[in-house]
């Protein structure tokens, strides 16, 4: 494969992989697959104890992107302050839409899911599947907030939850 377009990603960069969230590029290796030599990003997702290999030529096509800008993080946090917009569709349909938004890797879409599924103490209980989706979206959002701001995940999660609680007050 030719290296016509040098990728914008380098080892030690944080990247967002749509279906897994924030990871760090450990290295760029060459690997032989089906008789072809491919250049691969080796991405480590520390918290999930997972390593992913992505062909460099297909990285942007797959949807891999760099971290969001601090400005986009602020816009996402502003989204959390808005009123939840819950459609009147069947739960299975909404769950599917939420899942697609989470796996899109788009920070604003993930923030919308967190906003829509957040429950404060006096609201009704969440179902198991609702809670799972909420926690998945919250984790993706907090990991990116942490990576962009240089915080640990606990600090980022505390900040995000403060924004959500302030909305309810």
JONOR-V981671 format. One record per residue. RES is the residue in one small letter. D_FIRST is the distance of its C-alpha to the first C-alpha in Angstrom with 1 decimal. Layout:
res/d_first
RES/D_FIRST
RES/D_FIRST
This chain:
res/d_first
x/0.0
x/3.8
x/6.6
x/8.9
x/11.0
x/12.2
x/13.7
x/17.5
x/17.8
x/18.6
x/20.2
x/23.8
x/23.3
x/25.0
x/23.1
x/24.4
x/22.7
x/24.6
x/25.9
x/26.6
x/27.6
x/27.3
x/25.2
x/24.1
x/20.7
x/21.4
x/18.2
x/14.5
x/13.4
x/10.6
x/11.4
x/11.0
x/11.6
x/12.8
x/11.4
x/7.7
x/6.7
x/6.6
x/8.1
x/11.4
x/14.6
x/17.6
x/20.4
x/24.0
x/26.8
x/29.7
x/32.5
x/31.0
x/30.0
x/26.6
x/23.0
x/20.1
x/16.4
x/14.3
x/10.6
x/10.3
x/8.6
x/11.7
x/14.3
x/16.3
x/16.1
x/17.6
x/20.2
x/19.7
x/21.6
x/23.4
x/27.1
x/29.7
x/31.8
x/35.4
x/36.6
x/34.8
x/36.2
x/39.6
x/39.2
x/38.2
x/41.2
x/43.4
x/42.2
x/43.6
x/47.0
x/47.2
x/49.1
x/47.3
x/46.4
x/46.8
x/46.6
x/49.2
x/46.9
x/47.0
x/45.5
x/42.9
x/41.5
x/41.7
x/40.0
x/37.1
x/36.8
x/37.1
x/34.4
x/32.0
x/32.9
x/32.3
x/28.9
x/27.8
x/27.4
x/29.5
x/32.1
x/34.8
x/34.6
x/34.8
x/37.8
x/39.4
x/39.2
x/40.8
x/43.5
x/44.3
x/44.5
x/46.3
x/49.9
x/52.6
x/55.4
x/57.9
x/55.5
x/55.2
x/53.2
x/49.6
x/48.5
x/46.2
x/43.2
x/44.0
x/44.2
x/40.8
x/39.1
x/41.0
x/40.0
x/36.3
x/36.3
x/38.5
x/36.3
x/33.1
x/35.2
x/36.8
x/33.6
x/32.1
x/35.5
x/35.7
x/32.3
x/32.9
x/36.5
x/35.9
x/38.4
x/38.7
x/38.3
x/42.0
x/42.9
x/40.4
x/41.8
x/45.3
x/44.5
x/43.1
x/46.1
x/48.5
x/47.0
x/47.5
x/51.0
x/52.0
x/51.1
x/53.5
x/56.3
